[in-house]
Amino acid sequence: MATWRDPDVTVVGGGMAGCEAAWQLAVRGLRVALVEQKPAAMSPAHQTPLLGELVCSNSLRSNDRDTPAGLLKHELRLAGSLVIGLADRHRVPAGQALAVERFGFGRALTVALALHPNVRIERRPLDELPAGPVIVATGPLTGGPLGALIRRQLGGDRMYFYDAIAPIVSADSIELEHAFRSSRWQREGEDGSAAAAGEDGAAGDYLNCPLDRPTYEAFVDAVLAGRKVTPHEFEEPRYFESCLPIEVMAERGRETLRYGPMRPVGLTDPRTGRWPYAVVQLRPENRYLTAYNLVGFQTRLAYPEQSRIFAMVPALARAEWLRFGSIHRNTYVDAPRVLGPALELRREPRLRLAGLLTGVEGYIESCAMGLVCARLLADELAGRPPAPPPPTTMIGALYHHVTAPREGDYRYAPTNGNFGLLPPATIALHPKDKQGRRRFQLERAARDAAAWADGGAAVVVAGAGAGAGRPESAA
């Protein structure tokens, strides 16, 4: 319990970015007031008072270091990320992905910050910005006075896109005779031992619901004809390309869903020995396997329509829906124009932005920007030259996406971490040696990330989190 009065830094927002920023500042000896409006005020997408609530998917995407998301998580672990450390501890089966049990993860994150002596959690809406350094990490649903400030100073209502949430189904309502367990391209010994299909799902963490061609065609027709929740008439619908609602994908062509979230490739139905025509994949929501979310099934279909249309999938014919899909408006700023190299507002440098507001997309990307913002501010307050992450790392690539000046006519848009953000290989390779270039980028990123993490008061979190509220050691 914090006993001090005045904070050194105020962090506004208790999501991925805000929690990570508060932790990184606290373990560096700075007193932090973490202001979170829940439960006094709840946004349309939030359901609990816990910090770090995952409102969309419970997946933090791939854990494979050869992928952009896996590389980013590896770098965050090197940098002592509290969020990733606790995600590792609260992992649920999801193949090569890092998916977490939402409530256990949220509880652990809340407890870790509440117990840290340098953190004071203040549960209240913020009507005005406090004095001193402030990190605004209020996320994509920012509204009220803070939302008005951002719209007024940083680009107006043009800076937004729409994000959709996938539904969750109760496990005991799934017709298992019409489903099978498998991860895509399931192999024996994925964990180093022989894996065989069984009731424990050892041979596959995903539950797959196959559709034949007539059922798929009827499903697409129903999705296209179903009643949708529409944006306000004065708002142009804009969706993030990697998180499109299923009805938007269906409008792009009848086969789009089969090449997207309903892709059957690599999923062999043990009853037929063949890939289905299409498949709906279900991913565990918790470690008890009592709830599953529909992978990639973000939607703006009206609730009754979701119940009716999703029941066309044989395995979901009698589904009990624990949460329907929904849609919400996300806010971000034209970061290269309005933010400086420390993620500070050029018009008011004591204010910093972190997380999705800066124009990154995804839980781990938000966490990364919270970590970077906090480290740069800690450097400044300690009188050290700020040390941004090198652009050869995935963290640094995201930072430079946000802060690098643009020339000419450009349209800034949110992005996930991806290899296209990394500088090309600097060694002589055959033009067609894509694997060699990728291997060089991965090795360079890991090396440079380790060097950055070790410099400037790097911190190792005790037990990768463990609900402990203090660092094990600090350089």
PEVENKA-V936933 format. One record per helix or strand of 2 or more residues. SS is the DSSP state (H for helix, E for strand). FROM is the first residue (numbers start at 1). TO is the last residue. If there is no record, write none. Layout:
BEGIN
SS/FROM/TO, SS/FROM/TO
END
This chain:
BEGIN
E/9/12, H/16/26, E/32/36, E/59/62, H/68/78, H/82/89, E/91/92, E/97/100, H/102/115, E/119/123, E/133/136, H/144/153, H/156/158, E/160/170, H/171/173, H/176/178, E/179/181, E/207/211, H/213/225, H/241/243, H/246/251, H/257/259, E/268/269, E/274/275, E/278/284, E/291/298, H/303/310, H/314/316, E/321/323, E/326/331, H/335/338, E/344/345, E/351/353, H/355/358, H/363/381, H/394/403, H/419/421, H/434/454, E/459/461, H/462/464, E/471/474
END
